[in-house]
Amino acid sequence: MFFLAAAFLLLGLLFFGAVSAAIVYHIKKYAVQGDRSRQLLVLFLVGTIVWAILILASFLATPWSSLPELLQQ
Amino acid sequence: MIELHKNEDILAVRRKTWFVFAATWAAALLLLLGPLFGAAILAAPKLEILRGALITPYVFLSGFFEWTVWLWLFAGMINYYYDVFIITNERIVHIEQKGMFNRTVAELNLSRLQDVTIEQRGLVETLLHFGTIRAQTAGELNVFTFEQVDRPEVVKEIIARAQRIALKGNRPWP
């Protein structure tokens, strides 16, 4: 169970990280003079960091080895 | 950033009306709140499914769900926010963002501009003050169209002022 969750986490972080990087690239590249791209970028990065920390913290706090027994109860 | 010519100034940057993106915002907000409602239901006294060691795997899966919604929201935001209509003292630049990886940039020189038309159709466009702007250059069949732009009458006026001064050869604003 742990390895399955770890693989899911790794693939998820890689994929979501790549999509996040693409969004950051777009926001930085296509900004127009005087627009709110900077604020948009900060908002996006804050949200992204919050979700990533939430995922990592919950992964580390989960007792993956004993989870099947807990699910059966 | 768009590259400006020497002595070129941006007079206005217009986007599509907020109404175009409102449905995406509302859907994203509901979806972001979804796991919280889900947790409240699953942890309710009659069900009590979500308790003890099951909370963290729920947060783990919810985190991925929330991140997916977040990415979807910002991918949509890019589509909306970078679809712009830029009026400078020399030209009009229309950047059309289609999804994440398709982008069209069209330019129209103000000195060649012949006709600008605005069109507001129906109750929603009239009440929320948005519509379509069509600009046509002399000797060209292509019409420059920007749909669902906020306050098209104001944009038309800015274009008309910029064109008058561009034709005189002066800079419009000091």
gemmi code that builds the backbone of each chain (N, CA, C; Angstrom):
import gemmi

chains = {
    "A": [
        ("MET", (0.829, -1.213, 0.000), (0.000, 0.000, 0.000), (0.866, 1.268, 0.000)),
        ("PHE", (1.942, 1.196, 0.804), (2.833, 2.362, 0.885), (3.469, 2.656, -0.472)),
        ("PHE", (3.944, 1.581, -1.154), (4.621, 1.785, -2.441), (3.651, 2.297, -3.509)),
        ("LEU", (2.425, 1.812, -3.429), (1.392, 2.272, -4.365), (1.128, 3.773, -4.160)),
        ("ALA", (0.982, 4.147, -2.888), (0.738, 5.563, -2.555), (1.939, 6.429, -2.914)),
        ("ALA", (3.144, 5.874, -2.672), (4.369, 6.633, -2.984), (4.498, 6.844, -4.492)),
        ("ALA", (4.166, 5.797, -5.269), (4.221, 5.914, -6.736), (3.201, 6.944, -7.218)),
        ("PHE", (2.007, 6.889, -6.627), (0.939, 7.853, -6.965), (1.399, 9.278, -6.645)),
        ("LEU", (2.023, 9.426, -5.478), (2.522, 10.745, -5.058), (3.593, 11.256, -6.018)),
        ("LEU", (4.529, 10.376, -6.349), (5.644, 10.773, -7.214), (5.143, 11.172, -8.612)),
        ("LEU", (4.296, 10.325, -9.184), (3.760, 10.633, -10.522), (2.911, 11.903, -10.494)),
        ("GLY", (2.120, 12.011, -9.437), (1.255, 13.193, -9.282), (2.070, 14.472, -9.174)),
        ("LEU", (3.099, 14.420, -8.323), (3.934, 15.614, -8.148), (4.672, 15.982, -9.434)),
        ("LEU", (5.132, 14.955, -10.164), (5.834, 15.220, -11.430), (4.892, 15.863, -12.455)),
        ("PHE", (3.720, 15.247, -12.618), (2.766, 15.741, -13.612), (2.244, 17.136, -13.238)),
        ("PHE", (1.795, 17.263, -11.986), (1.231, 18.549, -11.556), (2.313, 19.632, -11.522)),
        ("GLY", (3.521, 19.230, -11.171), (4.632, 20.173, -11.175), (4.921, 20.671, -12.581)),
        ("ALA", (4.865, 19.758, -13.553), (5.118, 20.142, -14.949), (4.033, 21.101, -15.457)),
        ("VAL", (2.774, 20.794, -15.121), (1.675, 21.679, -15.551), (1.812, 23.049, -14.866)),
        ("SER", (2.181, 23.034, -13.579), (2.370, 24.300, -12.855), (3.483, 25.124, -13.487)),
        ("ALA", (4.565, 24.443, -13.872), (5.687, 25.147, -14.510), (5.233, 25.766, -15.838)),
        ("ALA", (4.401, 25.038, -16.575), (3.891, 25.561, -17.859), (3.039, 26.808, -17.625)),
        ("ILE", (2.238, 26.785, -16.564), (1.386, 27.948, -16.258), (2.255, 29.147, -15.845)),
        ("VAL", (3.266, 28.895, -15.014), (4.175, 29.978, -14.597), (4.873, 30.578, -15.818)),
        ("TYR", (5.310, 29.699, -16.714), (5.989, 30.144, -17.950), (5.046, 31.046, -18.769)),
        ("HIS", (3.802, 30.644, -18.909), (2.831, 31.444, -19.666), (2.604, 32.803, -19.022)),
        ("ILE", (2.423, 32.796, -17.693), (2.151, 34.060, -16.993), (3.339, 35.014, -17.148)),
        ("LYS", (4.566, 34.476, -17.033), (5.749, 35.341, -17.142), (5.981, 35.809, -18.571)),
        ("LYS", (5.748, 34.926, -19.529), (6.065, 35.255, -20.915), (5.033, 36.191, -21.559)),
        ("TYR", (3.763, 35.972, -21.251), (2.718, 36.707, -21.955), (2.172, 37.911, -21.184)),
        ("ALA", (2.888, 38.339, -20.156), (2.447, 39.534, -19.425), (2.466, 40.749, -20.349)),
        ("VAL", (1.514, 41.625, -20.143), (1.454, 42.865, -20.925), (1.823, 44.002, -19.978)),
        ("GLN", (2.460, 45.026, -20.495), (2.883, 46.159, -19.684), (1.719, 46.682, -18.835)),
        ("GLY", (1.931, 46.788, -17.532), (0.932, 47.381, -16.646), (-0.208, 46.462, -16.237)),
        ("ASP", (-0.137, 45.190, -16.560), (-1.245, 44.304, -16.171), (-0.980, 43.673, -14.792)),
        ("ARG", (-1.819, 42.741, -14.390), (-1.696, 42.167, -13.047), (-1.096, 40.764, -13.059)),
        ("SER", (-0.195, 40.546, -13.987), (0.428, 39.220, -14.096), (1.229, 38.850, -12.856)),
        ("ARG", (1.868, 39.840, -12.257), (2.687, 39.562, -11.067), (1.809, 39.051, -9.917)),
        ("GLN", (0.688, 39.729, -9.699), (-0.226, 39.307, -8.639), (-0.809, 37.920, -8.940)),
        ("LEU", (-1.096, 37.713, -10.220), (-1.639, 36.422, -10.664), (-0.620, 35.312, -10.393)),
        ("LEU", (0.631, 35.606, -10.671), (1.711, 34.636, -10.478), (1.879, 34.315, -8.997)),
        ("VAL", (1.854, 35.354, -8.156), (2.006, 35.151, -6.708), (0.848, 34.296, -6.178)),
        ("LEU", (-0.370, 34.632, -6.597), (-1.553, 33.872, -6.166), (-1.437, 32.409, -6.577)),
        ("PHE", (-1.034, 32.206, -7.820), (-0.906, 30.835, -8.334), (0.151, 30.057, -7.551)),
        ("LEU", (1.297, 30.686, -7.329), (2.386, 29.997, -6.622), (2.025, 29.695, -5.172)),
        ("VAL", (1.343, 30.645, -4.521), (0.931, 30.424, -3.117), (-0.014, 29.214, -3.050)),
        ("GLY", (-1.010, 29.205, -3.925), (-1.961, 28.087, -3.967), (-1.259, 26.766, -4.253)),
        ("THR", (-0.359, 26.786, -5.217), (0.363, 25.572, -5.609), (1.201, 25.037, -4.444)),
        ("ILE", (1.885, 25.946, -3.742), (2.715, 25.527, -2.602), (1.830, 24.954, -1.477)),
        ("VAL", (0.690, 25.606, -1.249), (-0.235, 25.117, -0.206), (-0.697, 23.698, -0.527)),
        ("TRP", (-1.107, 23.452, -1.786), (-1.596, 22.106, -2.139), (-0.467, 21.083, -2.026)),
        ("ALA", (0.725, 21.476, -2.482), (1.859, 20.536, -2.447), (2.217, 20.179, -1.001)),
        ("ILE", (2.227, 21.178, -0.115), (2.544, 20.917, 1.308), (1.462, 20.038, 1.940)),
        ("LEU", (0.202, 20.353, 1.610), (-0.930, 19.571, 2.130), (-0.804, 18.101, 1.717)),
        ("ILE", (-0.464, 17.885, 0.467), (-0.324, 16.516, -0.051), (0.844, 15.794, 0.630)),
        ("LEU", (1.969, 16.469, 0.698), (3.159, 15.842, 1.313), (2.938, 15.549, 2.796)),
        ("ALA", (2.360, 16.524, 3.508), (2.134, 16.350, 4.951), (1.149, 15.211, 5.202)),
        ("SER", (0.090, 15.149, 4.418), (-0.904, 14.081, 4.624), (-0.330, 12.719, 4.225)),
        ("PHE", (0.541, 12.720, 3.222), (1.188, 11.451, 2.830), (2.060, 10.936, 3.969)),
        ("LEU", (2.833, 11.831, 4.541), (3.735, 11.435, 5.624), (2.977, 11.045, 6.898)),
        ("ALA", (1.797, 11.644, 7.098), (1.034, 11.378, 8.333), (0.147, 10.138, 8.226)),
        ("THR", (0.022, 9.591, 7.024), (-0.878, 8.444, 6.846), (-0.176, 7.126, 7.174)),
        ("PRO", (-0.806, 6.270, 7.993), (-0.207, 4.950, 8.267), (-0.537, 3.977, 7.122)),
        ("TRP", (0.200, 4.085, 6.007), (-0.142, 3.338, 4.788), (-0.119, 1.820, 5.006)),
        ("SER", (0.802, 1.324, 5.827), (0.912, -0.126, 5.998), (-0.311, -0.728, 6.704)),
        ("SER", (-0.913, 0.042, 7.608), (-2.075, -0.493, 8.339), (-3.405, 0.030, 7.782)),
        ("LEU", (-3.340, 0.701, 6.667), (-4.570, 1.309, 6.096), (-5.606, 0.269, 5.634)),
        ("PRO", (-5.178, -0.858, 4.990), (-6.200, -1.843, 4.566), (-7.054, -2.351, 5.736)),
        ("GLU", (-6.414, -2.605, 6.881), (-7.172, -3.070, 8.056), (-8.130, -1.993, 8.554)),
        ("LEU", (-7.647, -0.752, 8.515), (-8.497, 0.360, 8.974), (-9.701, 0.546, 8.059)),
        ("LEU", (-9.494, 0.312, 6.767), (-10.597, 0.457, 5.807), (-11.642, -0.636, 5.982)),
        ("GLN", (-11.199, -1.825, 6.422), (-12.133, -2.942, 6.602), (-12.989, -2.819, 7.850)),
        ("GLN", (-12.520, -2.013, 8.810), (-13.264, -1.879, 10.083), (-14.588, -1.150, 9.902)),
    ],
    "B": [
        ("MET", (5.685, 40.467, -22.454), (5.585, 41.900, -22.777), (5.609, 42.086, -24.296)),
        ("ILE", (4.770, 42.986, -24.794), (4.839, 43.242, -26.228), (5.946, 44.266, -26.491)),
        ("GLU", (6.588, 44.090, -27.620), (7.683, 45.008, -27.948), (7.113, 46.252, -28.609)),
        ("LEU", (7.416, 47.385, -28.011), (6.909, 48.654, -28.546), (7.967, 49.305, -29.430)),
        ("HIS", (7.496, 50.015, -30.432), (8.417, 50.746, -31.298), (8.898, 52.005, -30.556)),
        ("LYS", (9.849, 52.683, -31.175), (10.340, 53.932, -30.592), (9.194, 54.953, -30.606)),
        ("ASN", (9.003, 55.675, -29.537), (7.933, 56.670, -29.372), (6.521, 56.079, -29.377)),
        ("GLU", (6.425, 54.792, -29.194), (5.095, 54.165, -29.145), (4.666, 54.003, -27.688)),
        ("ASP", (3.444, 54.402, -27.403), (2.909, 54.281, -26.041), (1.627, 53.459, -26.064)),
        ("ILE", (1.440, 52.701, -25.005), (0.185, 51.954, -24.874), (-0.881, 52.903, -24.329)),
        ("LEU", (-2.004, 52.993, -25.031), (-3.088, 53.881, -24.589), (-4.136, 53.109, -23.789)),
        ("ALA", (-4.383, 51.887, -24.189), (-5.384, 51.095, -23.468), (-5.134, 49.608, -23.705)),
        ("VAL", (-5.415, 48.838, -22.676), (-5.369, 47.374, -22.800), (-6.739, 46.869, -22.383)),
        ("ARG", (-7.413, 46.203, -23.280), (-8.764, 45.723, -22.985), (-8.822, 44.209, -23.072)),
        ("ARG", (-9.666, 43.676, -22.197), (-9.881, 42.226, -22.197), (-11.350, 41.949, -22.382)),
        ("LYS", (-11.646, 40.662, -22.519), (-13.048, 40.287, -22.590), (-13.702, 40.594, -21.248)),
        ("THR", (-14.989, 40.763, -21.258), (-15.714, 41.099, -20.027), (-15.582, 39.984, -18.983)),
        ("TRP", (-15.665, 40.367, -17.721), (-15.549, 39.409, -16.610), (-16.598, 38.309, -16.698)),
        ("PHE", (-17.716, 38.647, -17.338), (-18.851, 37.725, -17.415), (-18.465, 36.426, -18.133)),
        ("VAL", (-17.528, 36.546, -19.094), (-17.082, 35.386, -19.873), (-16.431, 34.345, -18.963)),
        ("PHE", (-15.707, 34.841, -17.951), (-14.955, 33.943, -17.075), (-15.708, 33.603, -15.785)),
        ("ALA", (-16.844, 34.248, -15.564), (-17.577, 34.084, -14.300), (-17.999, 32.630, -14.053)),
        ("ALA", (-18.426, 31.937, -15.102), (-18.880, 30.550, -14.942), (-17.729, 29.658, -14.480)),
        ("THR", (-16.540, 29.886, -15.042), (-15.364, 29.092, -14.654), (-14.989, 29.361, -13.195)),
        ("TRP", (-15.020, 30.660, -12.806), (-14.717, 31.036, -11.416), (-15.679, 30.358, -10.462)),
        ("ALA", (-16.969, 30.446, -10.779), (-17.995, 29.888, -9.896), (-17.841, 28.371, -9.782)),
        ("ALA", (-17.607, 27.716, -10.917), (-17.447, 26.247, -10.914), (-16.211, 25.853, -10.104)),
        ("ALA", (-15.113, 26.604, -10.288), (-13.869, 26.296, -9.565), (-14.062, 26.481, -8.059)),
        ("LEU", (-14.775, 27.541, -7.676), (-15.016, 27.798, -6.256), (-15.820, 26.663, -5.620)),
        ("LEU", (-16.849, 26.229, -6.321), (-17.667, 25.119, -5.816), (-16.843, 23.842, -5.702)),
        ("LEU", (-16.022, 23.587, -6.729), (-15.197, 22.373, -6.713), (-14.135, 22.430, -5.616)),
        ("LEU", (-13.581, 23.631, -5.376), (-12.578, 23.768, -4.314), (-13.197, 23.538, -2.930)),
        ("LEU", (-14.468, 23.917, -2.793), (-15.153, 23.712, -1.509), (-15.690, 22.283, -1.376)),
        ("GLY", (-15.734, 21.562, -2.496), (-16.287, 20.198, -2.531), (-15.730, 19.267, -1.466)),
        ("PRO", (-14.390, 19.113, -1.355), (-13.839, 18.217, -0.330), (-14.219, 18.601, 1.107)),
        ("LEU", (-14.401, 19.914, 1.348), (-14.830, 20.335, 2.696), (-16.240, 19.862, 2.989)),
        ("PHE", (-17.131, 20.038, 2.004), (-18.512, 19.547, 2.162), (-18.516, 18.019, 2.295)),
        ("GLY", (-17.676, 17.391, 1.465), (-17.556, 15.920, 1.509), (-17.127, 15.450, 2.889)),
        ("ALA", (-16.143, 16.143, 3.459), (-15.636, 15.783, 4.790), (-16.723, 15.973, 5.847)),
        ("ALA", (-17.475, 17.074, 5.716), (-18.546, 17.349, 6.687), (-19.608, 16.247, 6.637)),
        ("ILE", (-19.926, 15.780, 5.426), (-20.942, 14.720, 5.280), (-20.411, 13.390, 5.809)),
        ("LEU", (-19.171, 13.045, 5.393), (-18.599, 11.748, 5.791), (-18.300, 11.665, 7.287)),
        ("ALA", (-18.067, 12.836, 7.905), (-17.768, 12.836, 9.341), (-19.017, 13.081, 10.203)),
        ("ALA", (-20.158, 13.175, 9.555), (-21.406, 13.434, 10.292), (-21.679, 12.301, 11.289)),
        ("PRO", (-22.302, 12.603, 12.419), (-22.504, 11.593, 13.472), (-23.190, 10.306, 12.994)),
        ("LYS", (-24.132, 10.406, 12.028), (-24.843, 9.204, 11.583), (-23.966, 8.297, 10.709)),
        ("LEU", (-23.062, 8.920, 9.939), (-22.191, 8.129, 9.053), (-20.892, 7.724, 9.751)),
        ("GLU", (-20.191, 8.737, 10.222), (-18.889, 8.557, 10.903), (-17.905, 7.692, 10.102)),
        ("ILE", (-17.884, 7.906, 8.788), (-16.941, 7.156, 7.946), (-15.549, 7.776, 8.058)),
        ("LEU", (-15.526, 9.087, 8.045), (-14.250, 9.804, 8.084), (-13.842, 10.068, 9.535)),
        ("ARG", (-12.974, 9.229, 10.040), (-12.539, 9.402, 11.428), (-11.171, 8.737, 11.615)),
        ("GLY", (-10.498, 9.157, 12.656), (-9.219, 8.561, 13.022), (-8.182, 8.595, 11.912)),
        ("ALA", (-7.662, 7.404, 11.609), (-6.558, 7.298, 10.640), (-7.012, 7.509, 9.198)),
        ("LEU", (-8.304, 7.575, 8.969), (-8.796, 7.765, 7.594), (-8.792, 9.232, 7.160)),
        ("ILE", (-8.589, 10.106, 8.118), (-8.616, 11.547, 7.776), (-7.455, 11.913, 6.865)),
        ("THR", (-6.251, 11.429, 7.194), (-5.073, 11.837, 6.383), (-5.122, 11.314, 4.939)),
        ("PRO", (-5.530, 10.054, 4.677), (-5.641, 9.663, 3.261), (-6.706, 10.466, 2.514)),
        ("TYR", (-7.759, 10.865, 3.252), (-8.787, 11.712, 2.638), (-8.188, 13.070, 2.253)),
        ("VAL", (-7.379, 13.625, 3.151), (-6.711, 14.915, 2.870), (-5.738, 14.755, 1.698)),
        ("PHE", (-5.049, 13.607, 1.667), (-4.088, 13.323, 0.591), (-4.793, 13.341, -0.778)),
        ("LEU", (-5.888, 12.600, -0.879), (-6.623, 12.547, -2.155), (-7.296, 13.891, -2.463)),
        ("SER", (-7.822, 14.536, -1.419), (-8.442, 15.858, -1.604), (-7.425, 16.880, -2.100)),
        ("GLY", (-6.190, 16.767, -1.581), (-5.122, 17.678, -1.995), (-4.881, 17.591, -3.497)),
        ("PHE", (-4.845, 16.365, -4.004), (-4.659, 16.184, -5.451), (-5.855, 16.733, -6.226)),
        ("PHE", (-7.046, 16.501, -5.681), (-8.257, 17.014, -6.335), (-8.223, 18.548, -6.381)),
        ("GLU", (-7.884, 19.160, -5.233), (-7.839, 20.630, -5.156), (-6.785, 21.195, -6.110)),
        ("TRP", (-5.675, 20.515, -6.193), (-4.586, 20.985, -7.070), (-5.018, 20.892, -8.544)),
        ("THR", (-5.755, 19.831, -8.854), (-6.277, 19.680, -10.224), (-7.204, 20.844, -10.572)),
        ("VAL", (-8.101, 21.156, -9.640), (-9.041, 22.266, -9.867), (-8.274, 23.579, -9.999)),
        ("TRP", (-7.267, 23.748, -9.160), (-6.432, 24.970, -9.172), (-5.756, 25.146, -10.541)),
        ("LEU", (-5.194, 24.043, -11.049), (-4.517, 24.096, -12.359), (-5.525, 24.374, -13.473)),
        ("TRP", (-6.681, 23.742, -13.380), (-7.737, 23.947, -14.377), (-8.189, 25.409, -14.362)),
        ("LEU", (-8.342, 25.976, -13.157), (-8.760, 27.373, -13.021), (-7.738, 28.308, -13.668)),
        ("PHE", (-6.468, 28.074, -13.401), (-5.437, 28.975, -13.941), (-5.185, 28.749, -15.425)),
        ("ALA", (-5.389, 27.526, -15.897), (-5.281, 27.290, -17.344), (-6.391, 28.088, -18.049)),
        ("GLY", (-7.582, 28.079, -17.447), (-8.697, 28.876, -17.984), (-8.422, 30.366, -17.864)),
        ("MET", (-7.788, 30.737, -16.751), (-7.460, 32.147, -16.501), (-6.482, 32.666, -17.564)),
        ("ILE", (-5.525, 31.838, -17.933), (-4.561, 32.222, -18.984), (-5.310, 32.465, -20.285)),
        ("ASN", (-6.223, 31.571, -20.580), (-7.028, 31.707, -21.798), (-7.818, 33.015, -21.807)),
        ("TYR", (-8.298, 33.397, -20.627), (-9.096, 34.623, -20.514), (-8.206, 35.864, -20.427)),
        ("TYR", (-7.229, 35.840, -19.540), (-6.470, 37.048, -19.213), (-5.495, 37.470, -20.309)),
        ("TYR", (-5.018, 36.501, -21.075), (-4.039, 36.847, -22.117), (-4.671, 36.959, -23.502)),
        ("ASP", (-5.978, 37.045, -23.536), (-6.711, 37.352, -24.755), (-6.941, 38.870, -24.710)),
        ("VAL", (-6.021, 39.638, -25.269), (-6.066, 41.087, -25.074), (-6.122, 41.880, -26.378)),
        ("PHE", (-6.600, 43.085, -26.208), (-6.762, 44.035, -27.301), (-5.991, 45.279, -26.847)),
        ("ILE", (-4.829, 45.512, -27.457), (-3.959, 46.606, -27.010), (-4.019, 47.741, -28.027)),
        ("ILE", (-4.324, 48.936, -27.539), (-4.366, 50.104, -28.421), (-3.167, 50.976, -28.080)),
        ("THR", (-2.317, 51.201, -29.055), (-1.184, 52.107, -28.846), (-1.411, 53.342, -29.726)),
        ("ASN", (-0.487, 54.287, -29.684), (-0.652, 55.484, -30.525), (-0.265, 55.212, -31.987)),
        ("GLU", (0.130, 53.955, -32.301), (0.477, 53.607, -33.682), (-0.387, 52.507, -34.265)),
        ("ARG", (-0.807, 51.581, -33.407), (-1.470, 50.379, -33.923), (-2.407, 49.763, -32.904)),
        ("ILE", (-3.157, 48.798, -33.396), (-3.981, 47.980, -32.513), (-3.409, 46.571, -32.599)),
        ("VAL", (-3.178, 45.977, -31.446), (-2.662, 44.605, -31.408), (-3.726, 43.729, -30.757)),
        ("HIS", (-4.090, 42.690, -31.454), (-5.075, 41.754, -30.899), (-4.388, 40.417, -30.672)),
        ("ILE", (-4.266, 40.053, -29.406), (-3.649, 38.766, -29.061), (-4.764, 37.823, -28.644)),
        ("GLU", (-4.846, 36.728, -29.343), (-5.900, 35.771, -29.040), (-5.267, 34.486, -28.528)),
        ("GLN", (-5.535, 34.200, -27.271), (-5.006, 33.003, -26.641), (-6.056, 31.909, -26.768)),
        ("LYS", (-5.663, 30.813, -27.421), (-6.611, 29.691, -27.574), (-6.057, 28.502, -26.821)),
        ("GLY", (-6.526, 28.303, -25.607), (-5.985, 27.222, -24.788), (-4.602, 27.606, -24.288)),
        ("MET", (-3.830, 26.593, -23.902), (-2.503, 26.885, -23.328), (-1.442, 27.128, -24.394)),
        ("PHE", (-1.540, 26.439, -25.515), (-0.411, 26.472, -26.435), (-0.717, 27.036, -27.825)),
        ("ASN", (-1.883, 27.637, -27.988), (-2.192, 28.258, -29.275), (-2.438, 29.741, -29.069)),
        ("ARG", (-1.770, 30.533, -29.899), (-1.829, 31.976, -29.709), (-1.744, 32.650, -31.072)),
        ("THR", (-2.616, 33.612, -31.288), (-2.584, 34.365, -32.537), (-2.369, 35.837, -32.197)),
        ("VAL", (-1.428, 36.477, -32.880), (-1.186, 37.903, -32.662), (-1.420, 38.619, -33.989)),
        ("ALA", (-2.368, 39.547, -33.990), (-2.683, 40.304, -35.209), (-2.472, 41.787, -34.931)),
        ("GLU", (-2.019, 42.499, -35.947), (-1.743, 43.934, -35.797), (-2.469, 44.725, -36.856)),
        ("LEU", (-2.874, 45.903, -36.489), (-3.537, 46.785, -37.443), (-2.973, 48.188, -37.250)),
        ("ASN", (-2.457, 48.749, -38.328), (-1.875, 50.084, -38.233), (-2.974, 51.138, -38.223)),
        ("LEU", (-2.905, 52.046, -37.267), (-3.982, 53.048, -37.137), (-4.093, 53.949, -38.369)),
        ("SER", (-2.983, 54.190, -39.038), (-3.033, 55.064, -40.218), (-3.776, 54.398, -41.385)),
        ("ARG", (-3.906, 53.066, -41.324), (-4.614, 52.357, -42.394), (-6.037, 51.980, -41.989)),
        ("LEU", (-6.406, 52.347, -40.793), (-7.744, 52.008, -40.298), (-8.816, 52.819, -41.018)),
        ("GLN", (-9.828, 52.126, -41.483), (-10.869, 52.810, -42.239), (-12.187, 52.899, -41.474)),
        ("ASP", (-12.507, 51.831, -40.787), (-13.843, 51.782, -40.198), (-13.831, 50.971, -38.893)),
        ("VAL", (-14.478, 51.508, -37.877), (-14.613, 50.768, -36.612), (-16.100, 50.651, -36.293)),
        ("THR", (-16.535, 49.454, -36.062), (-17.955, 49.223, -35.762), (-18.070, 48.522, -34.418)),
        ("ILE", (-19.062, 48.918, -33.638), (-19.326, 48.151, -32.409), (-20.713, 47.539, -32.522)),
        ("GLU", (-20.854, 46.417, -31.864), (-22.127, 45.703, -31.966), (-22.477, 45.126, -30.591)),
        ("GLN", (-23.656, 45.461, -30.108), (-24.136, 44.885, -28.842), (-25.458, 44.204, -29.137)),
        ("ARG", (-25.489, 42.926, -28.936), (-26.684, 42.158, -29.274), (-27.331, 41.570, -28.024)),
        ("GLY", (-28.606, 41.790, -27.890), (-29.366, 41.129, -26.831), (-29.317, 41.826, -25.490)),
        ("LEU", (-30.126, 41.289, -24.590), (-30.314, 41.875, -23.265), (-29.045, 41.794, -22.402)),
        ("VAL", (-28.407, 40.628, -22.417), (-27.233, 40.422, -21.548), (-26.103, 41.373, -21.931)),
        ("GLU", (-25.816, 41.469, -23.229), (-24.729, 42.351, -23.682), (-25.046, 43.811, -23.376)),
        ("THR", (-26.305, 44.189, -23.508), (-26.694, 45.575, -23.249), (-26.605, 45.895, -21.758)),
        ("LEU", (-27.128, 44.999, -20.929), (-27.132, 45.260, -19.487), (-25.734, 45.207, -18.877)),
        ("LEU", (-24.910, 44.302, -19.370), (-23.569, 44.148, -18.785), (-22.502, 44.927, -19.558)),
        ("HIS", (-22.930, 45.726, -20.507), (-22.040, 46.637, -21.246), (-20.860, 45.932, -21.912)),
        ("PHE", (-21.131, 44.915, -22.681), (-20.052, 44.340, -23.491), (-20.576, 44.061, -24.891)),
        ("GLY", (-19.652, 43.865, -25.806), (-20.056, 43.659, -27.196), (-18.867, 43.351, -28.086)),
        ("THR", (-19.099, 43.484, -29.380), (-18.067, 43.139, -30.362), (-17.566, 44.406, -31.058)),
        ("ILE", (-16.256, 44.461, -31.273), (-15.669, 45.568, -32.040), (-15.145, 44.990, -33.349)),
        ("ARG", (-15.477, 45.653, -34.441), (-14.937, 45.235, -35.737), (-14.191, 46.418, -36.332)),
        ("ALA", (-12.952, 46.188, -36.700), (-12.150, 47.244, -37.319), (-11.695, 46.757, -38.691)),
        ("GLN", (-11.764, 47.641, -39.667), (-11.385, 47.257, -41.028), (-10.372, 48.247, -41.591)),
        ("THR", (-9.383, 47.695, -42.270), (-8.374, 48.577, -42.878), (-8.722, 48.824, -44.343)),
        ("ALA", (-8.164, 49.903, -44.864), (-8.410, 50.247, -46.264), (-7.754, 49.212, -47.167)),
        ("GLY", (-8.493, 48.766, -48.158), (-7.945, 47.860, -49.169), (-7.747, 46.433, -48.720)),
        ("GLU", (-8.261, 46.086, -47.576), (-8.122, 44.701, -47.114), (-9.486, 44.119, -46.799)),
        ("LEU", (-9.619, 42.862, -47.110), (-10.910, 42.220, -46.874), (-11.037, 41.740, -45.425)),
        ("ASN", (-9.896, 41.522, -44.788), (-9.932, 40.993, -43.423), (-10.494, 42.017, -42.442)),
        ("VAL", (-11.390, 41.551, -41.629), (-11.950, 42.411, -40.584), (-11.355, 41.956, -39.257)),
        ("PHE", (-10.926, 42.928, -38.489), (-10.308, 42.690, -37.194), (-11.439, 42.623, -36.164)),
        ("THR", (-11.652, 41.489, -35.563), (-12.807, 41.340, -34.668), (-12.354, 40.999, -33.249)),
        ("PHE", (-12.930, 41.704, -32.295), (-12.677, 41.378, -30.893), (-14.025, 41.256, -30.209)),
        ("GLU", (-14.318, 40.043, -29.807), (-15.654, 39.758, -29.267), (-15.693, 39.874, -27.747)),
        ("GLN", (-16.874, 40.151, -27.256), (-17.183, 40.189, -25.808), (-16.281, 41.162, -25.048)),
        ("VAL", (-15.934, 42.264, -25.700), (-15.076, 43.253, -25.043), (-15.913, 44.149, -24.121)),
        ("ASP", (-15.314, 44.504, -23.003), (-15.986, 45.333, -22.015), (-16.103, 46.777, -22.531)),
        ("ARG", (-17.248, 47.375, -22.403), (-17.540, 48.749, -22.824), (-16.965, 49.074, -24.216)),
        ("PRO", (-17.517, 48.492, -25.245), (-16.961, 48.693, -26.594), (-17.032, 50.134, -27.079)),
        ("GLU", (-18.030, 50.895, -26.583), (-18.153, 52.286, -27.026), (-16.971, 53.131, -26.552)),
        ("VAL", (-16.463, 52.800, -25.353), (-15.290, 53.521, -24.818), (-14.056, 53.157, -25.651)),
        ("VAL", (-13.935, 51.868, -25.984), (-12.791, 51.403, -26.784), (-12.829, 52.063, -28.168)),
        ("LYS", (-14.012, 52.156, -28.734), (-14.160, 52.791, -30.058), (-13.705, 54.253, -29.997)),
        ("GLU", (-14.061, 54.910, -28.908), (-13.682, 56.315, -28.743), (-12.165, 56.467, -28.600)),
        ("ILE", (-11.549, 55.546, -27.846), (-10.083, 55.575, -27.687), (-9.409, 55.369, -29.052)),
        ("ILE", (-9.941, 54.407, -29.827), (-9.365, 54.139, -31.161), (-9.520, 55.371, -32.045)),
        ("ALA", (-10.694, 55.994, -31.993), (-10.955, 57.160, -32.851), (-10.002, 58.310, -32.503)),
        ("ARG", (-9.811, 58.546, -31.208), (-8.894, 59.617, -30.766), (-7.466, 59.308, -31.192)),
        ("ALA", (-7.054, 58.050, -30.965), (-5.689, 57.645, -31.319), (-5.467, 57.764, -32.822)),
        ("GLN", (-6.472, 57.405, -33.580), (-6.332, 57.463, -35.039), (-6.232, 58.905, -35.535)),
        ("ARG", (-7.080, 59.767, -34.967), (-7.046, 61.183, -35.375), (-5.641, 61.757, -35.188)),
        ("ILE", (-5.069, 61.437, -34.038), (-3.750, 62.001, -33.739), (-2.660, 61.276, -34.529)),
        ("ALA", (-2.827, 59.978, -34.754), (-1.842, 59.242, -35.566), (-1.813, 59.788, -36.994)),
        ("LEU", (-2.972, 60.163, -37.491), (-3.037, 60.707, -38.854), (-2.401, 62.093, -38.937)),
        ("LYS", (-2.499, 62.841, -37.829), (-1.850, 64.162, -37.794), (-0.340, 64.025, -37.650)),
        ("GLY", (0.087, 62.860, -37.168), (1.518, 62.627, -36.990), (2.048, 63.093, -35.656)),
        ("ASN", (1.132, 63.443, -34.744), (1.566, 63.866, -33.412), (1.381, 62.735, -32.432)),
        ("ARG", (2.062, 62.884, -31.306), (1.829, 61.915, -30.243), (0.542, 62.314, -29.527)),
        ("PRO", (-0.358, 61.371, -29.257), (-1.659, 61.719, -28.707), (-1.635, 62.257, -27.288)),
        ("TRP", (-0.768, 61.700, -26.442), (-0.754, 62.142, -25.054), (0.659, 62.558, -24.666)),
        ("PRO", (0.775, 63.634, -23.946), (2.131, 64.104, -23.612), (2.827, 63.148, -22.644)),
    ],
}
model = gemmi.Model(1)
for chain_id, residues in chains.items():
    chain = gemmi.Chain(chain_id)
    for i, (resn, *xyz) in enumerate(residues, 1):
        res = gemmi.Residue()
        res.name, res.seqid = resn, gemmi.SeqId(i, " ")
        for name, pos in zip(("N", "CA", "C"), xyz):
            atom = gemmi.Atom()
            atom.name, atom.element = name, gemmi.Element(name[0])
            atom.pos, atom.b_iso = gemmi.Position(*pos), 0.0
            res.add_atom(atom)
        chain.add_residue(res)
    model.add_chain(chain)
structure = gemmi.Structure()
structure.add_model(model)
structure.setup_entities()
